[in-house]
Amino acid sequence: MVREILLVAALCATALAAPALAQDAPKPPAKPLECLQTRSISQAEAAKDQHWYARTRDGKWYRNNMECPGLAPGRALVHVSPIGSQCRGDIVQVVDFMLGGISFGGCGMGGWEQVDGPPGKTAKVK
């Protein structure tokens, strides 16, 4: 009888510990978004890490994972979209309007990853 009580106690302890262990498991990274609706973007900027960051109206930040060597702080992306979205594969032009509109070439946009903000604002992939 004591053996059965110990077995039941061990099973109960295991059952109670399982949810706590499951909560400690790291979440897999979210799959990057293919597009962001242009009308949902309230702020956008280039950062020192040569990525484009966009803040949406709901306060979330996204980083576009394109590789664009001409992109730097103070420069802008010129983007034309017939569907009103900024999507993976779209071609954008890097322009510095402070230097009279000089173009620094084009880049293909990548996917959008949700982050905490641009570098210097504690950017972290969520």
Secondary structure, 3 states (H helix, E strand, C coil): CHHHHHHHHHHHHHHHHHHHHHHHCCCCCCCCECEEEHHHEEEEEECCCCCEEEEECCCCEEEECCCCCCCCCCCEEECCCCCCEEECCCEEEEEEHHHCCEEEEEEECCCEEEECCCCCCCCCEC
